[in-house]
Amino acid sequence: MARITVAGRQVAPEYGTSGVIYGGLGPVPRRGWDSGTLNYLAELQKEGVSPNQVFRSWAEAAPLRLLRILLEIHPLAQFALESDLSLSFGPEDTQFVAIKDYQKGAGTVDDDGTALLDSLWDTYRTGATRDVPAITRRGRPTSSEKQLSGATQRSSQGAQSNVKRLQDALGTHLTQTGQLVLEAVPGANGSGVSQSFDIDPLNVLYTTDKEKRVRLAQVRKPTDYLDTRLIYDGAWRATSDNPYGFARCGSFLSVGLDDVSDQRNQTDFLHAVAWSRLGYEFPFERVAQFALDNPQECLTGKGADGKDLEPGDYASKEFQKSMALLDQMQSSDVLGGIGKVYSLGSGSAAGLEGILNARRLRLCQALQQLPNLMGITDGGTQAYASVQMTAHAQKLESFRAAVNDPLVWLANLHFRLQGIDMICRCESKPLLLTDLKAHHEAREIEIRNVFALVDRGYLTEEEGSVTLTGAGIPEGSKLKDPQPTPGPADKNENEDEDED
């Protein structure tokens, strides 16, 4: 294998990039379009092209960018994303440990290697680049220098915080686009990974070279292939013919757009239900007769170019004035003028609740969520809810495993670049979305079953330890049969013995 000679980042962020490569419009920053995109829109307006047409074309050409916007602005979508990230990547829920002697079964945990991994997560970069000044004074360090030196040594809590940030970033990418792209920047020879970045998957693409091999490149540089030894690329439900996979919440694009467009119709409907509709009856005949009886004031010279008006035309003009006045009035204004106003009664909201509930459930399904996790309670038995939560926990386990895989890859790359013969193993706590008591009871049954298999010779003690804990038995230790937890019956028997 050729030596890795890449210096610095391969994938440049798309901040301030001209929108030419995105069909006219660039990425959508929170602080407005970049200067290149604004100039592009200005030129189109000079040519008489409507910006709405441009935005429509942009949305059709980049649906995943439109989906990203929807997931950020729709309340249910934001709730669903926060729910998935919080349940899957809670603080202290995941640990990455170094394993030595992995060639022999499960291997053993190495504390020094695990500490090296804790410092690896500090290489993850977000925000502006910060240069930390080095301490160069000679002699005995001062108290301030000691404090600065201690501040640079990250605690395990700080490492966990960086892991959580990286998991949240990758989990968001996977939900919005269905892809995961992570870049590692090697340091000097033998120093391992010096920087790591999560990459916006919409800024890279797959292409084929002259030898018909699938290669990874940036969108704006499709012929400059990236060194994938330093870049992890994966996708949700990817296949050989579709390396981009599927966005986890891709189906929300259609139902989310429908929901946004229906908000105005829903507002109009609720307005009709809450306020009585009014009818207005204009007395055309009386107004026309008034004009006929008073021609000097109403008809003579009142038309266009000083011509005389007909009585019917005069009545039509007065009707238009009355309608304009009604359009400008508020619900609390006093109605004056000619004509008769009467109430038609308010509309009916019968059946609206069922329609709104069906829409909410459809939105939850598109977001891969259970209604009760979105704050929607529609009844049902406890057993039914428990089965639902157990199934949802399995879905989140797959989601968490997909996000943690790039982190394991980064840790193994860190070891290989330093010539350390270890591998990284991810240890995650189970997702407890069901009753905690039921979980511990099931765990106790599992432990007893493993001990029964060991006692009968179906498993060795080493295999039993790996089954229960994921690791072998430490040297000098032995599996111990768990003591049964005293129950109410045992407690009563002990009390009877004391009385005797």
C-alpha positions as CSV (number, residue, x, y, z in Angstrom):
1,M,0.0,0.0,0.0
2,A,1.3,3.4,-0.9
3,R,2.2,5.8,1.9
4,I,-0.3,8.4,2.9
5,T,1.1,11.8,1.8
6,V,-2.0,14.0,2.1
7,A,-1.3,17.3,3.8
8,G,-4.2,19.1,5.3
9,R,-7.9,18.8,4.4
10,Q,-9.1,17.3,1.2
11,V,-12.7,18.5,1.3
12,A,-13.1,22.3,1.5
13,P,-16.3,23.5,3.1
14,E,-18.8,25.2,0.8
15,Y,-19.1,28.5,2.8
16,G,-19.5,31.4,0.4
17,T,-19.4,29.2,-2.6
18,S,-21.0,30.5,-5.8
19,G,-24.3,29.0,-6.7
20,V,-23.3,28.0,-10.2
21,I,-22.7,24.3,-9.3
22,Y,-26.1,24.1,-7.6
23,G,-28.2,25.1,-10.7
24,G,-27.9,28.8,-9.9
25,L,-28.5,28.8,-6.1
26,G,-25.9,27.7,-3.6
27,P,-26.3,26.2,-0.1
28,V,-28.8,27.9,2.1
29,P,-27.0,29.6,5.0
30,R,-28.9,30.9,8.0
31,R,-27.6,34.4,7.3
32,G,-28.7,34.8,3.8
33,W,-27.5,33.8,0.3
34,D,-23.8,34.3,-0.5
35,S,-22.7,37.3,-2.7
36,G,-22.4,35.1,-5.8
37,T,-26.0,33.8,-5.5
38,L,-27.3,37.3,-4.8
39,N,-25.7,38.6,-8.0
40,Y,-27.1,35.7,-9.9
41,L,-30.6,36.5,-8.7
42,A,-30.2,40.2,-9.5
43,E,-29.2,39.3,-13.1
44,L,-32.2,37.1,-13.5
45,Q,-34.5,39.8,-12.3
46,K,-33.1,42.2,-14.9
47,E,-34.0,39.7,-17.5
48,G,-37.5,39.5,-16.2
49,V,-37.2,36.0,-14.6
50,S,-39.2,35.6,-11.3
51,P,-37.2,34.6,-8.3
52,N,-40.0,32.2,-7.4
53,Q,-39.3,30.3,-10.6
54,V,-35.7,30.1,-9.7
55,F,-36.4,28.8,-6.3
56,R,-38.8,26.2,-7.7
57,S,-36.2,25.0,-10.1
58,W,-33.6,24.9,-7.3
59,A,-35.9,22.8,-5.1
60,E,-36.6,20.3,-7.9
61,A,-32.9,20.0,-8.7
62,A,-31.8,19.7,-5.0
63,P,-34.6,17.9,-3.1
64,L,-32.4,16.9,-0.2
65,R,-31.5,20.5,0.4
66,L,-35.2,21.3,0.5
67,L,-35.7,18.4,2.9
68,R,-33.0,19.8,5.1
69,I,-34.8,23.1,5.3
70,L,-38.1,21.4,6.1
71,L,-36.5,19.4,8.9
72,E,-35.1,22.6,10.4
73,I,-38.3,24.7,10.3
74,H,-41.1,22.1,10.8
75,P,-41.9,21.7,14.6
76,L,-42.6,18.0,14.4
77,A,-39.5,17.3,12.4
78,Q,-37.3,19.2,14.8
79,F,-38.9,17.4,17.7
80,A,-38.3,14.0,16.0
81,L,-34.6,14.7,15.3
82,E,-33.9,15.9,18.9
83,S,-35.7,12.8,20.2
84,D,-33.6,10.4,18.1
85,L,-30.4,12.0,19.0
86,S,-31.2,12.3,22.7
87,L,-32.3,8.7,23.0
88,S,-29.6,7.2,20.9
89,F,-26.6,9.2,22.1
90,G,-27.2,10.1,25.7
91,P,-24.2,11.2,27.9
92,E,-22.0,8.3,29.0
93,D,-24.1,5.9,26.9
94,T,-21.3,5.0,24.5
95,Q,-17.6,4.3,25.3
96,F,-14.8,3.5,22.8
97,V,-12.2,1.2,24.3
98,A,-8.8,0.0,23.0
99,I,-8.4,-3.8,22.6
100,K,-5.1,-5.6,22.6
101,D,-4.4,-9.2,21.8
102,Y,-7.5,-9.1,19.6
103,Q,-6.2,-12.0,17.6
104,K,-6.9,-14.3,20.6
105,G,-10.7,-14.3,20.8
106,A,-12.2,-11.2,22.2
107,G,-8.9,-9.7,23.4
108,T,-8.5,-7.5,26.5
109,V,-9.1,-3.9,27.2
110,D,-6.0,-1.7,27.3
111,D,-6.3,1.4,29.6
112,D,-3.4,3.3,28.0
113,G,-4.9,2.7,24.5
114,T,-8.3,3.8,25.7
115,A,-6.8,7.0,27.2
116,L,-5.2,7.6,23.7
117,L,-8.7,7.4,22.2
118,D,-10.0,9.9,24.7
119,S,-7.5,12.4,23.4
120,L,-8.5,11.5,19.8
121,W,-11.9,13.0,20.1
122,D,-10.3,16.4,20.8
123,T,-9.3,16.5,17.1
124,Y,-12.9,17.0,16.0
125,R,-13.3,20.5,14.8
126,T,-16.4,22.8,14.7
127,G,-16.5,26.5,14.2
128,A,-13.6,28.8,13.6
129,T,-10.0,27.4,13.7
130,R,-8.3,28.2,17.0
131,D,-4.5,28.3,17.4
132,V,-3.5,27.4,20.9
133,P,-0.2,29.2,21.9
134,A,2.5,26.9,23.2
135,I,4.3,27.5,26.5
136,T,7.9,28.4,25.7
137,R,9.3,29.8,28.9
138,R,12.3,28.1,30.3
139,G,12.8,27.1,33.9
140,R,10.2,26.2,36.5
141,P,6.6,26.9,35.2
142,T,4.6,29.5,37.0
143,S,1.2,28.8,38.5
144,S,-0.6,30.2,35.5
145,E,1.4,28.0,33.2
146,K,0.5,25.0,35.3
147,Q,-3.2,25.9,35.0
148,L,-2.9,26.3,31.2
149,S,-1.0,23.0,31.0
150,G,-3.7,21.2,33.0
151,A,-6.5,22.8,30.9
152,T,-5.0,21.2,27.7
153,Q,-5.3,17.8,29.2
154,R,-8.8,16.8,28.5
155,S,-10.7,14.8,31.1
156,S,-12.8,11.7,30.1
157,Q,-15.9,13.9,30.6
158,G,-14.6,16.4,28.0
159,A,-13.8,13.4,25.7
160,Q,-17.4,12.2,26.1
161,S,-18.7,15.7,25.3
162,N,-16.7,15.7,22.0
163,V,-18.0,12.2,21.2
164,K,-21.6,13.4,21.7
165,R,-21.0,16.4,19.4
166,L,-19.6,14.2,16.7
167,Q,-22.4,11.6,17.1
168,D,-25.1,14.4,16.9
169,A,-23.5,15.8,13.8
170,L,-23.3,12.5,12.0
171,G,-26.7,11.5,13.2
172,T,-28.1,14.7,11.7
173,H,-26.4,14.1,8.4
174,L,-27.8,10.5,8.3
175,T,-31.3,11.7,9.0
176,Q,-31.3,14.6,6.5
177,T,-29.4,13.0,3.6
178,G,-28.9,9.3,4.4
179,Q,-25.1,9.6,4.1
180,L,-22.2,9.8,6.5
181,V,-18.9,11.3,5.5
182,L,-16.0,11.8,8.0
183,E,-12.5,13.1,7.1
184,A,-9.3,12.5,9.0
185,V,-6.2,14.7,8.6
186,P,-3.0,12.9,9.6
187,G,-0.4,14.7,11.6
188,A,3.4,14.3,11.4
189,N,4.8,10.8,10.9
190,G,3.8,8.6,13.8
191,S,1.5,11.1,15.5
192,G,-1.8,9.7,14.2
193,V,-4.9,11.8,13.4
194,S,-4.4,15.5,14.1
195,Q,-7.8,16.8,12.9
196,S,-11.2,15.2,12.1
197,F,-14.2,16.8,10.3
198,D,-17.7,15.7,9.5
199,I,-18.4,16.5,5.8
200,D,-21.7,17.7,4.4
201,P,-22.7,14.7,2.3
202,L,-24.4,17.0,-0.3
203,N,-20.9,18.5,-1.1
204,V,-19.5,15.1,-2.4
205,L,-20.5,12.8,-5.1
206,Y,-19.7,9.3,-6.5
207,T,-18.3,9.1,-10.0
208,T,-16.3,6.5,-12.1
209,D,-12.8,6.8,-13.4
210,K,-11.4,5.4,-16.7
211,E,-11.1,2.0,-15.2
212,K,-14.8,2.0,-14.2
213,R,-14.0,2.1,-10.5
214,V,-16.4,4.1,-8.2
215,R,-14.6,7.1,-6.8
216,L,-15.5,9.8,-4.4
217,A,-15.0,13.5,-5.3
218,Q,-16.3,17.0,-4.4
219,V,-19.2,18.3,-6.3
220,R,-17.3,21.3,-7.6
221,K,-14.2,19.2,-8.5
222,P,-15.6,16.0,-9.9
223,T,-12.4,14.9,-11.5
224,D,-10.2,15.4,-8.4
225,Y,-10.7,12.0,-6.6
226,L,-10.4,12.0,-2.8
227,D,-8.1,9.6,-0.9
228,T,-10.7,7.4,0.7
229,R,-8.1,5.9,3.1
230,L,-8.6,9.1,5.0
231,I,-12.3,9.5,4.4
232,Y,-15.1,7.4,5.7
233,D,-18.2,7.2,3.4
234,G,-21.2,5.2,4.2
235,A,-25.0,5.4,3.7
236,W,-28.2,4.3,5.1
237,R,-29.5,1.2,3.3
238,A,-26.9,1.6,0.5
239,T,-26.5,-0.9,-2.3
240,S,-23.9,-1.5,-4.9
241,D,-25.8,0.4,-7.5
242,N,-27.0,3.1,-5.1
243,P,-24.1,4.1,-2.8
244,Y,-26.0,7.2,-1.7
245,G,-28.5,5.1,0.2
246,F,-31.8,6.5,1.4
247,A,-32.5,9.5,3.6
248,R,-34.1,8.2,6.9
249,C,-36.8,10.9,6.7
250,G,-36.9,11.2,2.9
251,S,-40.7,10.4,2.9
252,F,-41.2,13.6,5.0
253,L,-40.4,15.7,1.9
254,S,-43.8,15.2,0.4
255,V,-46.0,15.2,3.5
256,G,-44.0,18.1,5.0
257,L,-44.6,20.2,2.0
258,D,-48.3,19.3,2.0
259,D,-48.5,20.3,5.7
260,V,-46.8,23.6,5.1
261,S,-49.1,24.5,2.1
262,D,-52.2,23.4,4.0
263,Q,-51.5,25.7,6.9
264,R,-53.1,28.7,5.1
265,N,-56.1,26.7,4.1
266,Q,-56.4,25.5,7.7
267,T,-56.2,29.0,9.0
268,D,-59.0,30.2,6.7
269,F,-61.1,27.2,7.8
270,L,-60.7,28.0,11.5
271,H,-61.5,31.6,10.8
272,A,-64.7,30.6,9.2
273,V,-65.6,28.4,12.1
274,A,-64.7,30.9,14.8
275,W,-66.4,34.0,13.3
276,S,-69.9,34.3,11.8
277,R,-70.1,34.8,8.1
278,L,-71.8,38.0,7.0
279,G,-74.1,38.6,4.0
280,Y,-74.4,42.0,2.4
281,E,-77.4,43.1,0.4
282,F,-77.0,46.2,-1.8
283,P,-80.2,48.0,-2.8
284,F,-79.4,48.5,-6.5
285,E,-83.0,49.6,-7.5
286,R,-83.2,52.3,-4.8
287,V,-79.8,53.7,-5.5
288,A,-80.5,53.8,-9.3
289,Q,-83.8,55.5,-8.6
290,F,-82.1,58.0,-6.3
291,A,-79.7,58.9,-9.1
292,L,-82.6,59.2,-11.5
293,D,-84.3,61.6,-9.1
294,N,-81.2,63.7,-8.6
295,P,-79.4,63.8,-12.0
296,Q,-77.4,67.0,-11.3
297,E,-75.7,65.5,-8.2
298,C,-75.3,61.9,-9.5
299,L,-75.4,61.7,-13.3
300,T,-74.6,64.9,-15.2
301,G,-70.9,65.1,-16.1
302,K,-70.0,62.3,-13.6
303,G,-68.8,59.8,-16.3
304,A,-65.5,59.4,-18.1
305,D,-64.3,62.5,-20.0
306,G,-67.2,64.5,-18.4
307,K,-69.9,62.4,-20.0
308,D,-73.2,61.7,-18.2
309,L,-73.7,58.5,-16.2
310,E,-76.5,56.1,-16.6
311,P,-78.5,55.3,-13.3
312,G,-77.3,51.7,-13.5
313,D,-73.6,52.7,-13.8
314,Y,-74.0,55.0,-10.8
315,A,-75.5,52.2,-8.7
316,S,-72.5,49.9,-9.8
317,K,-70.0,52.5,-8.7
318,E,-71.7,52.9,-5.3
319,F,-71.7,49.1,-4.9
320,Q,-67.9,49.0,-5.6
321,K,-67.3,51.7,-3.0
322,S,-69.3,49.7,-0.4
323,M,-67.3,46.5,-1.1
324,A,-64.0,48.4,-0.8
325,L,-65.2,49.8,2.6
326,L,-66.1,46.3,3.8
327,D,-62.7,44.9,2.8
328,Q,-60.9,47.5,4.9
329,M,-63.0,47.1,8.0
330,Q,-62.0,45.1,11.1
331,S,-64.3,42.8,13.0
332,S,-64.7,45.4,15.8
333,D,-65.6,48.3,13.4
334,V,-69.1,49.8,13.3
335,L,-70.7,49.2,9.9
336,G,-72.3,52.2,8.3
337,G,-73.6,53.3,4.9
338,I,-76.4,51.9,2.8
339,G,-77.3,48.3,2.4
340,K,-78.4,45.5,4.7
341,V,-76.0,43.2,6.6
342,Y,-77.1,39.9,8.1
343,S,-75.4,36.9,9.7
344,L,-75.2,33.6,7.8
345,G,-73.9,31.8,10.9
346,S,-70.5,30.2,11.5
347,G,-69.1,27.1,9.8
348,S,-68.9,23.6,11.4
349,A,-65.8,21.9,12.6
350,A,-67.4,18.5,12.5
351,G,-64.9,15.9,11.2
352,L,-61.9,18.3,11.5
353,E,-60.4,16.5,14.5
354,G,-60.2,13.2,12.6
355,I,-58.5,14.8,9.7
356,L,-55.9,16.5,11.8
357,N,-55.2,13.3,13.8
358,A,-54.7,11.4,10.6
359,R,-52.3,14.1,9.3
360,R,-50.3,14.0,12.6
361,L,-49.9,10.3,12.4
362,R,-48.8,10.4,8.8
363,L,-46.2,13.0,9.7
364,C,-44.9,10.9,12.6
365,Q,-44.6,7.8,10.3
366,A,-42.7,9.9,7.7
367,L,-40.3,10.9,10.6
368,Q,-39.8,7.3,11.7
369,Q,-41.4,8.1,15.1
370,L,-44.0,6.7,17.4
371,P,-46.8,9.1,18.2
372,N,-46.3,8.8,22.0
373,L,-42.6,9.9,21.5
374,M,-43.9,13.0,19.8
375,G,-46.3,13.9,22.6
376,I,-49.3,12.4,21.0
377,T,-51.4,10.1,23.2
378,D,-54.2,8.3,21.5
379,G,-54.9,5.6,24.1
380,G,-54.1,1.9,23.9
381,T,-53.0,-0.8,26.4
382,Q,-49.8,-0.8,28.3
383,A,-48.8,-4.1,26.7
384,Y,-49.4,-2.6,23.2
385,A,-47.3,0.4,24.0
386,S,-44.5,-1.8,25.4
387,V,-44.3,-3.8,22.2
388,Q,-44.2,-0.6,20.2
389,M,-41.4,0.9,22.3
390,T,-39.4,-2.4,22.1
391,A,-39.6,-2.3,18.3
392,H,-38.7,1.4,18.2
393,A,-35.7,0.7,20.4
394,Q,-34.4,-1.9,17.9
395,K,-34.7,0.7,15.1
396,L,-32.7,3.2,17.2
397,E,-30.1,0.6,17.9
398,S,-29.5,0.3,14.1
399,F,-29.4,4.1,13.8
400,R,-26.8,4.3,16.7
401,A,-24.7,1.5,15.2
402,A,-24.6,3.2,11.8
403,V,-23.4,6.5,13.5
404,N,-20.8,4.9,15.7
405,D,-19.2,2.9,12.8
406,P,-17.3,6.0,11.5
407,L,-16.0,6.7,14.9
408,V,-14.6,3.1,15.2
409,W,-13.0,3.6,11.8
410,L,-11.4,6.9,12.9
411,A,-10.0,5.2,16.1
412,N,-8.6,2.3,14.2
413,L,-7.0,4.7,11.7
414,H,-5.5,6.6,14.6
415,F,-3.9,3.4,15.9
416,R,-2.6,2.3,12.4
417,L,-1.0,5.7,11.7
418,Q,1.0,5.4,15.0
419,G,1.9,1.7,14.4
420,I,-0.1,0.6,17.5
421,D,-1.3,-3.0,17.2
422,M,-4.7,-2.4,18.8
423,I,-8.3,-2.1,17.6
424,C,-11.2,0.0,18.9
425,R,-14.4,-1.5,20.2
426,C,-17.6,0.4,20.8
427,E,-19.5,-0.4,24.0
428,S,-23.0,1.0,24.2
429,K,-25.6,0.8,26.9
430,P,-29.0,-0.7,25.9
431,L,-31.7,1.7,25.0
432,L,-34.2,1.5,27.9
433,L,-37.4,2.7,26.3
434,T,-39.5,0.1,28.2
435,D,-40.1,-0.6,31.9
436,L,-36.8,-0.6,33.7
437,K,-37.9,-3.4,36.0
438,A,-38.8,-5.6,33.1
439,H,-35.4,-4.9,31.5
440,H,-33.4,-6.0,34.6
441,E,-35.6,-9.1,35.0
442,A,-34.9,-10.1,31.4
443,R,-31.1,-9.4,32.0
444,E,-31.1,-11.7,35.0
445,I,-32.7,-14.5,33.1
446,E,-30.1,-14.1,30.3
447,I,-27.3,-14.3,32.8
448,R,-28.7,-17.5,34.4
449,N,-29.1,-19.1,31.0
450,V,-25.5,-18.4,30.2
451,F,-24.3,-20.0,33.5
452,A,-26.5,-23.0,32.8
453,L,-24.8,-23.4,29.4
454,V,-21.3,-23.1,31.0
455,D,-22.2,-25.6,33.7
456,R,-23.4,-28.1,31.1
457,G,-20.3,-27.7,29.0
458,Y,-21.9,-26.0,26.0
459,L,-19.9,-22.9,26.5
460,T,-16.5,-22.2,28.1
461,E,-16.2,-19.6,30.8
462,E,-14.3,-17.4,28.4
463,E,-17.2,-17.7,25.8
464,G,-19.7,-17.0,28.5
465,S,-17.9,-13.9,29.6
466,V,-17.9,-12.6,26.0
467,T,-21.6,-13.4,25.6
468,L,-22.5,-11.4,28.8
469,T,-20.0,-8.5,28.7
470,G,-18.5,-8.5,25.3
471,A,-15.0,-9.1,26.8
472,G,-13.0,-12.1,28.1
473,I,-12.4,-12.9,31.7
474,P,-9.6,-10.8,33.3
475,E,-6.5,-12.7,34.4
476,G,-6.9,-14.2,37.8
477,S,-10.7,-14.0,37.8
478,K,-13.4,-16.5,37.4
479,L,-17.1,-16.4,36.6
480,K,-19.1,-16.2,39.7
481,D,-22.6,-17.5,39.9
482,P,-24.9,-14.6,40.8
483,Q,-26.6,-14.8,44.1
484,P,-30.4,-14.7,43.9
485,T,-32.0,-11.5,45.0
486,P,-34.0,-12.0,48.3
487,G,-37.7,-11.9,47.6
488,P,-40.7,-11.4,49.9
489,A,-40.9,-15.1,50.7
490,D,-37.2,-15.3,51.7
491,K,-37.6,-12.3,53.9
492,N,-40.5,-13.9,55.8
493,E,-38.5,-17.1,56.3
494,N,-35.6,-15.2,57.8
495,E,-38.0,-13.4,60.2
496,D,-39.5,-16.7,61.3
497,E,-36.1,-18.1,62.1
498,D,-35.3,-15.0,64.2
499,E,-38.5,-15.6,66.2
500,D,-37.6,-19.2,66.8
